[in-house]
Amino acid sequence: MSNSLTGMTSQASASTSSLSGSGMTTSNWNPEKSAELYGINNWGNGYFRVNQSGNVSVTPFGTQGPSVDLHELSQELLDRGIRVPIMIRFPDIIKSRVNLLHSCFKNAINEHGYKAEYRGVYPIKVNQQRHLVQEIVHFGKEVGLGLECGSKPELLVVLSMMINPNALIICNGFKDAEYIETAILSQKLGKNTIIVVDRKEELQLIINVAKKFNARPKIGFRAKLNTQGAGKWVDSSGARSKFGLTSMEIVEGIEHLKRENMIECLELLHYHIGSQVPSIQSIKSSLKEGARFFTEIYSYGASSLKYIDVGGGLGVDYDGTGHSDSSINYSEQEYANDVVSTLQSLCDEKNIPHPHIVTESGRALVAHHSVLVFNILGVNHLHREAPPRLVIKKDPTIMHDLQYIYEKVNKDNINECFNDLTQAKQETLQLFTYGVLNLEQRAWCESMYFSIATKMLNISKNNSDLEDIESTLRQELCDTYYGNFSVFQSVPDSWAVGQLFPVMPIHRLQEEPDHEATLADLTCDSDGKIEKFIDTKTGEYKRTLQIHEFKETQQYYLGVFLTGAYQEILGDLHNLFGDTDAVHVSIGEAGYTIDHYVPGDTVTEVLSYVQYDRNKMVDNVRQASEEFIQKGNITKHEAKVLIKHYEEGLSGYTYLEESE
C-alpha cells in the first residue's frame, strides 16, 4: 500500500524485535498450533479451519466437502479490482445453517413423537441485505422457512421477497393503520401473514381494518413473560420489556375478540426473551412459562390457537468457551430438543393439541456466513531493546534514577524495581509540567521507561511468580496495528456492547505469531479499536492479540469472523467511512464462483447522506482555484491537478486504496 500510514512506527521503537519473543520464532511452530491459539476449531463450527499451507480455509459443508483458501480468494478478488476492506459472504454457509436448524427440529419432533410441525422464520432486521434475504428465501423454500418483519418498511420488503405461499410472514413491531391494512390485504394475495399484537392498542386497529375490508385476519398475541433471559440483551424480556401484553391485557384481548366474534382469528402466541441467550437454563425457564401461557389461552376459549412463536435467542458461539456472554452452553440440537419436549409435556398435561413451533432465529442462521477481510497499514511499536544514551553528570536526578533501575533490575528485585519504575514515570510527567525537565529530557525519560519495561518483560517471561508483572507489561508494551477498516461501520457491536468477535490472521499461520497487539481502525475516534480477543487458555478474553511481525514489503491480512448478524445493518458513518465492498462467493467441487458483487460506498454517496451536493462542492473548489490563480498563489497546472484529485476523491472508495 502506498499511503501515509504505511510503516508507521513510534520513535520509542529502536528495533523490530517482538514483544513476546524478541523477534524469534520457534522452529516447531505449525498450522495446528495456530488453530489452537486462535480457537478456530471451537468457534469455527466446522465452517473455518487452518489448512496445511498456513491459511484459513472456508468449508461450508464440513471438512469433507469443498473448500476455498480465504487468503488466495482475497488476492484473486483484489486482482479483479475489488478493494479491501472486503465483506465476503458465503451463501453456502447460510444453506448449511438453514438445513441444520430444520433437521434439529425434525429430529426432536420424530424422537418425541410430537404431533405438529416446525415453522421457522428469519427476522430480516438481523441483516436486510437484498441478496442475503433472497438466499434465505431460496434455501428455505424446501423447509418452509418464512420471514419476520418488525416495521412497515420491513413488511414491504418481506411482501416483495416471500415467494413461498406456505411460509409464514410474522408482523411484529409498532404498527399504524397503514401497516395493518397492508398486512391484512396481503392475505388476499395468498400470503400467510400473521399480525402480532405487541401493544393492546393495536388490537382495535386490527379489528377496525378487518371490518373495513371484510377480512378475517390472522392474529397473534405477544406475551410479556416474567422470565428473563441472560447475556447482553437480557432487558429484551421480563416485566419491564418494551413489547408484549401482560396477563391482564391478554385476558381483556380474548374477551374483546369474543365480543367481536373474531376469537377464531387468534392463531398464534408469541414471546421473546432476548438475543444471544448464552444459557440453556434461561431458555428452559422461558419455555415453561410461555407454554403455560399457550395452554391457558387455549383453555380460555381460543381453541383456534395453533402456533407458538418462541422468538429468537438461539445463540452463536463467538469465542468457543461455552460460558461467556459471547458463547453458548448448548447445541442447536439441545435447543430443539428442549423446545419440543417442554411444549409436548405441558400440552399433554392439559390435553391440548400440540402447536406448530415457530422460531425467529436470525443470528444463528446468518452470523457465520460473513467475514470481514482487511489489511494492516502500519504499526506503532512501544517496546525498545536498546536504552538511549548514557546519562551525564549534569542530567536531572530522575534520569540518573531511571538508568540505575535499568542497570540493577533482575529477577530477584524486579518487584521493587517495577514499583520504582511506576513512580518514576509519574515524576517524569510532573517535572515536565512544572518546567524542571525540557522536551529532550522528557523524551529521554520516556525512551528509557520503555527500555526498562522491555527488559523487565523479558525477565518475567515464563516465571510463574511474576505473572502479574508480565501481564501488566504485555498490555503496557503491546504494539498497535493500524487496520484499513472502521469498527463503527463493520463491527459496531464490538464498540457498542463489547461483543467479542473472532479475529485472526488469514495467512502466515505456519509461522509463530510472536508479537502482541491491539487493533486500531482508520477513524480518529479513540474508541475505534479492538482490544478484546479470545483467550483459549483461560476461557475468558485477553487484551492483546498474538500476531505476526508486520513487514512493509509484504501485505498482511486479518479477518473478523462471524459478522453476518446485525453488524452491516447497524454500521454507522463515523468519519464518513461507508459500506465496504462485498461479494457473495459460492463454493463447489470445481472451485468457487462470485455470485454477486456489491460495491462499497463512494465518497459522493456517503456525503449525500449528510446533504452535500457533489456539483456544488466541485464548483466551490473551482471558484477558489480561480481566485487564487489571479492572486498568483497557485498555477493553472496546479489548479488542474487539484480539481482532478478532488473529483477522483469524490468518486473513490471511502477507505484507503492502493495506488495505481
C-alpha positions in Angstrom: 0.0 0.0 0.0 1.2 3.5 -0.8 -0.3 5.7 1.8 0.8 7.9 4.7 0.2 5.2 7.3 2.4 2.6 5.8 5.3 1.7 8.0 4.1 3.9 10.9 6.3 3.5 13.9 6.8 5.2 17.2 10.1 7.0 18.0 10.1 4.9 21.1 11.0 1.9 18.9 14.6 1.2 18.1 14.2 -2.3 16.9 11.8 -4.6 15.2 12.2 -7.4 17.7 9.0 -8.8 19.1 7.4 -8.1 22.4 6.9 -11.6 23.5 9.9 -13.4 21.8 12.5 -10.8 20.8 11.6 -11.4 17.2 12.5 -15.1 17.4 10.2 -17.8 16.1 10.4 -21.4 17.2 11.2 -23.9 14.6 8.5 -26.3 15.7 5.5 -24.0 15.1 2.9 -25.3 12.7 -0.7 -24.6 11.5 -2.2 -26.9 14.1 -0.7 -24.6 16.9 -2.1 -21.6 15.2 -5.5 -23.2 15.1 -5.2 -23.9 18.8 -4.0 -20.4 19.6 -6.9 -18.7 17.8 -9.5 -21.3 18.8 -10.8 -21.6 15.2 -11.8 -25.2 15.7 -14.0 -24.1 18.6 -15.8 -21.1 17.2 -15.4 -22.0 13.5 -18.2 -24.6 13.9 -16.7 -26.6 11.0 -17.0 -23.8 8.6 -13.5 -22.4 9.1 -10.2 -24.2 9.7 -6.4 -23.7 9.2 -5.1 -25.6 6.2 -1.6 -27.1 5.8 -0.5 -24.1 3.8 -0.9 -21.9 6.9 -4.0 -20.1 5.5 -7.6 -20.1 6.7 -9.9 -22.3 4.6 -13.7 -21.9 4.3 -15.6 -25.2 4.4 -19.3 -24.6 4.3 -20.3 -28.3 4.4 -17.6 -29.5 6.8 -14.0 -30.7 6.3 -15.1 -33.5 3.9 -16.8 -31.0 1.5 -15.4 -28.5 -1.0 -13.3 -25.6 0.4 -11.7 -22.3 -0.6 -8.5 -20.8 0.7 -9.5 -17.4 2.2 -6.2 -15.7 1.6 -6.0 -16.9 -2.0 -9.6 -15.9 -2.6 -8.8 -12.4 -1.2 -5.9 -12.0 -3.5 -7.9 -13.0 -6.5 -10.7 -10.6 -5.5 -8.1 -7.8 -5.4 -6.9 -8.9 -8.9 -10.5 -8.3 -10.1 -10.4 -4.8 -8.8 -12.4 -5.4 -5.6 -11.0 -3.4 -2.7 -10.1 -4.0 0.9 -11.7 -3.9 3.3 -13.9 -6.6 1.8 -17.0 -8.2 3.3 -17.0 -11.7 2.0 -20.3 -13.6 2.3 -20.6 -17.3 1.8 -24.3 -18.3 1.0 -23.4 -22.0 1.2 -23.0 -21.5 5.0 -26.5 -19.9 5.1 -27.8 -23.0 3.3 -26.0 -25.2 5.8 -27.4 -23.3 8.8 -31.0 -23.4 7.4 -30.8 -27.1 6.9 -29.1 -27.7 10.3 -31.8 -25.9 12.3 -34.6 -27.6 10.4 -33.0 -31.0 10.8 -32.5 -30.5 14.5 -36.2 -29.8 15.0 -37.2 -32.6 12.7 -35.1 -35.0 14.7 -36.6 -33.7 18.0 -40.1 -34.0 16.7 -39.6 -37.5 15.5 -37.8 -38.6 18.6 -40.5 -37.3 20.9 -43.5 -38.2 18.8 -44.5 -34.5 18.6 -47.7 -34.1 16.6 -47.2 -30.8 14.9 -44.6 -29.1 12.6 -41.6 -26.8 12.9 -42.2 -23.5 11.1 -39.1 -21.2 11.4 -38.9 -17.6 10.3 -35.9 -15.4 9.6 -36.2 -11.9 11.2 -34.8 -9.6 8.5 -33.8 -7.0 11.0 -30.7 -9.2 11.6 -29.4 -8.4 8.1 -31.7 -6.9 5.5 -29.2 -7.0 2.6 -31.3 -7.9 -0.5 -29.0 -10.7 -1.8 -28.9 -12.3 1.6 -32.7 -12.2 2.0 -33.1 -13.7 -1.4 -30.7 -16.5 -0.4 -32.6 -17.1 2.8 -35.9 -17.4 0.9 -34.3 -19.6 -1.8 -32.6 -22.0 0.7 -35.6 -22.0 3.0 -38.2 -22.9 0.4 -37.9 -26.6 0.8 -38.2 -26.5 4.6 -40.9 -23.8 4.8 -38.8 -21.1 6.2 -40.7 -17.8 6.5 -39.8 -14.2 7.2 -40.4 -11.8 10.1 -40.7 -8.1 9.9 -40.6 -5.5 12.7 -41.5 -2.3 10.9 -43.5 -1.0 8.0 -40.5 -0.8 5.6 -39.5 -4.3 6.5 -43.1 -5.5 5.8 -42.8 -4.0 2.3 -39.5 -5.9 1.8 -41.0 -9.2 3.0 -44.1 -9.0 0.8 -41.9 -8.5 -2.3 -39.4 -11.2 -1.4 -41.6 -14.0 0.0 -42.4 -16.4 -2.9 -43.5 -19.4 -0.9 -47.2 -19.1 -0.1 -47.0 -21.8 2.7 -44.3 -20.0 4.6 -45.2 -17.7 7.5 -44.9 -13.9 7.5 -44.8 -12.7 11.1 -45.5 -9.0 11.6 -44.1 -7.5 14.8 -43.1 -4.1 16.0 -45.1 -0.8 16.3 -48.0 -0.6 13.9 -50.2 2.1 12.5 -53.3 1.7 10.3 -51.3 1.6 7.1 -49.0 -1.2 8.4 -52.1 -3.2 9.4 -54.0 -2.6 6.2 -51.0 -3.7 4.2 -50.6 -6.9 6.3 -54.3 -7.8 6.1 -54.6 -7.1 2.4 -51.5 -9.3 1.8 -53.6 -12.3 2.8 -55.8 -11.6 -0.3 -52.6 -12.2 -2.3 -52.2 -15.7 -0.8 -49.6 -14.6 1.9 -49.7 -16.5 5.2 -49.5 -13.3 7.2 -49.9 -13.2 11.0 -50.2 -9.8 12.7 -48.8 -10.0 16.3 -50.4 -7.6 18.8 -47.4 -6.1 20.7 -49.4 -3.4 22.4 -53.0 -3.6 23.5 -54.0 -0.5 21.4 -53.1 -2.4 18.2 -55.9 -4.9 18.6 -58.7 -2.4 18.0 -56.8 -1.1 14.9 -56.7 -4.7 13.5 -60.4 -5.2 14.2 -61.3 -1.8 12.5 -59.2 -2.6 9.4 -60.7 -6.1 9.2 -64.2 -4.7 9.2 -63.2 -2.1 6.6 -62.0 -4.8 4.2 -64.4 -7.6 5.2 -61.4 -9.7 6.1 -60.6 -12.4 8.8 -57.1 -11.5 9.9 -54.7 -14.0 11.4 -53.8 -12.6 14.8 -51.1 -13.3 17.3 -50.6 -12.1 20.9 -47.2 -11.4 22.3 -47.0 -12.3 25.9 -44.8 -10.3 28.3 -43.1 -13.1 30.3 -41.8 -12.6 33.8 -38.9 -14.9 33.0 -35.8 -13.0 31.8 -33.2 -14.3 29.5 -29.5 -13.8 30.1 -26.5 -12.1 28.5 -26.1 -8.7 26.9 -29.7 -8.4 25.7 -31.4 -9.5 28.9 -33.6 -6.4 29.1 -35.5 -7.6 26.0 -37.6 -9.7 28.3 -39.2 -9.5 31.7 -41.9 -7.4 33.2 -40.4 -4.1 32.0 -39.7 -5.3 28.5 -40.6 -2.9 25.6 -43.2 -5.1 23.9 -45.8 -7.6 25.0 -49.1 -7.9 26.7 -49.5 -8.6 30.4 -51.7 -11.4 31.5 -54.5 -9.0 32.3 -54.2 -7.4 28.8 -54.3 -10.9 27.2 -57.5 -11.8 29.1 -59.0 -8.5 28.0 -57.9 -9.1 24.4 -59.5 -12.5 24.3 -62.8 -11.1 25.7 -62.6 -8.3 23.1 -62.2 -10.8 20.3 -65.1 -12.9 21.6 -67.4 -9.8 21.6 -66.4 -9.1 18.0 -67.0 -12.8 17.0 -63.3 -12.9 16.0 -61.9 -15.3 18.5 -61.1 -17.8 15.8 -58.7 -15.3 14.3 -56.3 -15.7 17.2 -53.9 -18.3 15.9 -50.5 -17.6 17.5 -48.9 -16.9 20.8 -45.5 -15.2 20.7 -42.9 -14.3 23.3 -39.2 -13.2 23.2 -36.5 -13.4 25.8 -33.7 -11.6 24.0 -30.9 -12.1 21.6 -27.8 -14.3 22.0 -29.0 -16.2 25.2 -25.9 -17.9 26.5 -27.5 -20.3 28.9 -29.9 -23.2 28.1 -31.4 -22.8 31.6 -32.8 -19.4 30.8 -34.3 -20.8 27.6 -35.9 -23.7 29.5 -37.4 -21.4 32.1 -39.0 -19.1 29.4 -40.3 -22.2 27.6 -42.2 -23.4 30.6 -43.8 -20.0 31.2 -44.5 -19.5 27.5 -46.0 -23.0 27.2 -48.2 -22.3 30.2 -49.5 -19.1 28.6 -50.3 -21.1 25.5 -52.3 -23.8 27.3 -54.2 -21.3 29.4 -55.1 -19.1 26.4 -56.3 -22.2 24.6 -58.4 -23.3 27.5 -59.8 -19.8 27.9 -61.7 -20.2 24.6 -59.1 -19.6 21.9 -59.3 -23.1 20.5 -58.1 -21.8 17.1 -54.6 -21.2 18.6 -52.2 -23.4 16.6 -48.8 -21.7 16.6 -46.4 -20.9 19.4 -43.6 -18.5 18.4 -40.7 -18.9 20.9 -39.0 -15.9 19.4 -35.2 -15.5 19.0 -32.4 -16.1 21.4 -30.7 -19.1 19.9 -27.1 -18.1 20.4 -23.9 -18.3 18.4 -20.6 -19.4 19.9 -18.4 -16.4 19.2 -15.5 -17.5 21.4 -15.7 -21.2 21.8 -15.6 -21.1 25.6 -19.1 -22.3 26.4 -19.5 -20.0 29.4 -19.4 -16.3 28.4 -22.0 -13.8 27.1 -20.3 -14.3 23.7 -20.8 -18.0 23.8 -23.5 -20.7 24.4 -23.5 -23.7 26.7 -25.8 -25.7 24.4 -26.0 -27.0 20.9 -28.7 -26.4 18.2 -29.9 -30.0 18.8 -30.2 -29.5 22.5 -32.1 -26.3 21.9 -34.6 -28.0 19.6 -35.0 -31.0 22.0 -35.8 -28.7 24.9 -38.3 -26.6 22.9 -40.1 -29.7 21.7 -40.1 -31.7 24.9 -41.2 -28.8 27.1 -44.1 -27.9 24.8 -45.2 -31.5 24.5 -45.1 -32.2 28.2 -47.2 -29.2 29.2 -49.7 -29.6 26.3 -50.1 -33.3 27.1 -50.6 -32.4 30.7 -53.6 -30.2 29.8 -54.8 -32.5 26.9 -54.3 -29.7 24.4 -53.2 -30.3 20.7 -49.5 -29.7 20.1 -48.9 -26.3 18.4 -46.8 -25.7 15.4 -43.4 -24.4 16.6 -42.1 -21.1 15.2 -38.7 -19.7 16.0 -37.2 -16.4 15.0 -33.6 -17.5 14.9 -31.8 -14.9 12.9 -28.3 -14.7 14.4 -27.9 -18.4 14.4 -28.8 -18.6 10.6 -26.5 -15.8 9.3 -23.8 -14.9 11.7 -21.3 -17.4 10.4 -21.6 -16.7 6.7 -19.8 -13.3 6.6 -16.1 -12.4 7.1 -14.5 -9.0 7.1 -11.0 -9.1 5.5 -8.8 -6.0 5.9 -5.1 -5.2 5.5 -2.7 -3.7 8.0 -1.4 -0.3 7.1 1.3 0.2 9.7 2.4 -0.5 13.3 3.2 1.6 16.4 5.9 -0.2 18.5 6.5 0.7 22.1 9.0 -1.9 23.1 12.6 -1.0 23.0 15.5 -3.4 23.4 18.4 -0.8 23.5 18.4 2.1 26.1 19.1 5.7 25.0 22.4 7.5 25.6 24.1 7.2 28.9 23.3 9.9 31.4 25.9 12.5 32.2 26.6 14.3 35.4 24.6 17.4 34.7 21.4 15.5 33.8 18.5 15.8 36.2 18.2 13.3 39.1 15.2 11.5 37.6 17.4 10.5 34.6 20.1 9.1 36.8 17.3 7.2 38.8 16.0 5.6 35.6 19.4 4.5 34.4 20.1 3.0 37.9 16.8 1.0 37.6 17.8 -0.3 34.2 21.2 -1.4 35.3 20.2 -3.1 38.6 16.9 -4.8 37.7 17.0 -8.7 37.9 14.6 -11.5 38.7 15.3 -11.1 42.4 14.5 -7.4 42.7 12.0 -7.0 39.9 9.0 -6.3 42.1 10.9 -3.4 43.8 12.2 -2.1 40.5 8.7 -2.3 39.0 7.3 -0.1 41.7 10.2 2.3 41.3 9.6 2.5 37.6 5.9 3.3 38.1 6.8 6.1 40.4 9.5 7.4 38.1 7.0 7.6 35.2 4.7 9.8 37.3 7.5 12.0 38.5 8.7 12.5 34.9 5.3 13.8 33.8 5.1 16.1 36.8 8.6 17.5 36.4 7.9 18.3 32.7 4.7 20.0 33.6 6.4 22.2 36.2 9.2 23.1 33.8 12.0 21.2 35.5 12.5 18.9 32.5 12.9 20.2 29.0 11.4 18.4 25.9 14.7 16.5 25.1 15.0 15.3 28.7 11.3 14.1 28.8 11.9 12.2 25.6 14.9 10.5 27.1 12.9 9.5 30.2 10.1 8.1 28.1 12.6 6.1 25.9 14.4 4.7 29.0 11.0 3.8 30.5 10.2 1.6 27.5 13.7 0.1 27.6 13.3 -0.8 31.3 9.8 -2.2 30.8 11.1 -4.3 27.9 13.9 -5.7 30.0 11.5 -6.4 32.8 9.2 -8.2 30.5 12.0 -10.4 29.2 13.0 -11.2 32.8 9.4 -12.1 33.9 8.5 -14.3 31.0 7.9 -18.0 31.8 8.2 -17.2 35.5 5.0 -18.3 37.4 5.9 -16.0 40.3 6.0 -12.9 38.1 2.8 -13.5 36.1 1.1 -10.3 37.3 4.1 -8.1 36.3 4.3 -9.9 32.9 0.6 -9.4 32.2 0.8 -5.7 33.1 3.8 -5.1 30.9 2.4 -7.1 28.0 -0.5 -4.7 27.9 1.7 -1.7 28.5 4.1 -2.5 25.7 1.8 -4.1 23.1 2.0 -3.0 19.5 -0.8 -1.1 17.9 -1.6 -2.5 14.4 -3.5 0.0 12.2 -6.1 -1.7 10.1 -7.8 -0.4 7.0 -11.4 -0.7 8.3 -13.9 1.1 10.6 -15.0 -0.6 13.8 -18.1 1.6 13.8 -19.1 0.6 10.2 -18.2 -3.1 10.1 -18.3 -4.4 13.7 -20.3 -1.8 15.7 -21.2 -4.3 18.4 -17.6 -4.6 19.3 -17.6 -0.9 20.3 -21.2 -0.5 21.5 -21.7 -3.6 23.7 -18.3 -5.2 24.0 -19.3 -8.1 21.7 -16.4 -10.5 21.2 -15.7 -11.4 17.6 -13.1 -13.9 16.5 -10.1 -12.0 14.9 -7.1 -13.7 13.4 -4.6 -13.5 10.5 -5.9 -15.4 7.4 -2.4 -16.4 6.3 1.2 -16.9 7.7 -0.2 -19.4 10.1 2.7 -21.8 9.7 4.8 -19.1 11.4 4.7 -18.3 15.1 2.8 -15.1 15.8 5.4 -13.6 18.1 4.0 -10.0 18.6 1.3 -8.8 21.0 -1.0 -6.2 19.6 -4.3 -4.3 19.7 -6.1 -3.2 16.6 -6.9 0.4 15.7 -9.1 1.4 12.8 -9.0 4.4 10.4 -11.3 6.6 12.4 -9.9 9.4 14.5 -12.0 8.3 17.5 -10.2 6.8 20.5 -12.9 4.1 20.7 -12.1 3.0 17.1 -10.2 -0.1 18.2 -10.5 -3.8 19.0 -8.8 -4.8 22.3 -10.8 -7.8 23.4 -9.7 -11.2 22.0 -10.3 -14.8 22.6 -8.1 -16.4 25.2 -8.1 -20.2 24.6 -6.0 -20.8 27.7 -8.3 -19.2 30.3 -11.6 -19.4 28.5 -12.1 -15.7 29.1 -10.8 -12.9 26.9 -7.5 -11.1 26.7 -6.5 -7.5 25.9 -4.0 -8.3 23.2 -3.8 -10.5 20.1 -0.8 -12.6 19.2 0.1 -11.6 15.7 2.9 -11.7 13.2 5.6 -9.1 12.6 4.4 -6.5 10.1 6.7 -6.2 7.1 6.4 -3.1 4.9 7.2 -5.0 1.8 4.5 -7.7 2.4 0.8 -7.2 2.7 -0.7 -8.6 5.9 -4.4 -9.5 6.2 -6.6 -10.2 9.1 -10.2 -11.5 9.3 -13.0 -10.6 11.6 -15.3 -13.7 11.6 -19.0 -14.3 12.4 -20.0 -10.8 11.3 -23.1 -11.8 9.4 -25.7 -10.8 12.1 -26.6 -7.2 12.8 -23.1 -5.7 12.0 -23.7 -4.5 8.5 -27.1 -3.0 9.2 -26.1 -1.4 12.5 -22.9 0.2 11.0 -22.7 4.0 11.1 -20.8 6.6 9.1 -18.3 7.7 11.8 -15.7 9.9 10.0 -17.8 9.2 6.8 -16.4 5.7 6.3 -19.2 3.9 4.3 -20.1 0.4 3.4 -17.2 -1.8 2.3 -17.1 -3.7 -0.9 -19.0 -7.0 -0.5 -19.0 -10.2 -2.5 -21.1 -13.4 -2.4 -19.0 -16.4 -3.0 -20.4 -19.9 -3.7 -18.1 -22.9 -3.3 -18.3 -26.2 -5.2 -16.2 -29.2 -6.2 -14.9 -27.3 -9.2 -13.9 -24.2 -7.3 -15.7 -21.0 -6.4 -18.0 -18.6 -8.2 -18.7 -15.0 -7.4 -22.5 -14.7 -7.4 -22.8 -11.0 -6.6 -20.5 -8.0 -6.2 -21.9 -5.1 -4.2 -19.6 -2.1 -4.5 -18.9 -0.2 -1.3 -20.0 3.4 -0.9 -18.2 6.2 -2.8 -17.3 9.4 -1.1 -20.1 11.1 -3.1 -22.7 8.6 -1.9 -21.7 9.0 1.8 -21.7 12.8 1.5 -25.2 12.7 0.0 -26.4 11.0 3.2 -25.5 14.2 5.1 -26.9 16.5 2.4 -23.8 17.5 0.5 -24.1 18.1 -3.2 -21.2 17.0 -5.4 -21.6 19.6 -8.1 -21.7 22.5 -5.6 -18.7 21.2 -3.8 -16.6 20.9 -7.0 -17.8 24.4 -8.1 -16.8 25.9 -4.7 -13.3 24.5 -5.1 -13.1 25.7 -8.8 -14.1 29.2 -7.8 -11.5 29.2 -5.0 -8.9 28.0 -7.5 -9.7 30.8 -10.0 -9.5 33.4 -7.2 -6.0 32.2 -6.1 -4.8 31.8 -9.7 -5.5 35.5 -10.1 -3.5 36.2 -6.8 -0.6 34.1 -8.0 -0.8 31.7 -5.2 -1.4 28.6 -7.4 -0.6 28.0 -11.1 -3.2 26.9 -13.6 -1.5 23.5 -13.8 -1.6 23.1 -10.1 -5.2 24.0 -10.0 -6.0 21.5 -12.7 -4.2 18.7 -10.7 -6.1 19.8 -7.5 -9.5 19.6 -9.3 -8.6 16.3 -10.8 -7.7 14.8 -7.4 -10.8 16.4 -5.8 -13.2 14.9 -8.4 -11.4 11.5 -8.3 -11.6 11.5 -4.5 -15.3 12.2 -4.6 -15.8 9.2 -6.9 -13.5 6.9 -4.9 -13.7 4.4 -2.0 -14.1 5.9 1.5 -11.2 3.6 2.7 -7.6 3.8 1.8 -6.8 2.4 -1.6 -3.7 1.1 -3.3 -2.1 3.5 -5.7 -2.2 2.5 -9.3 
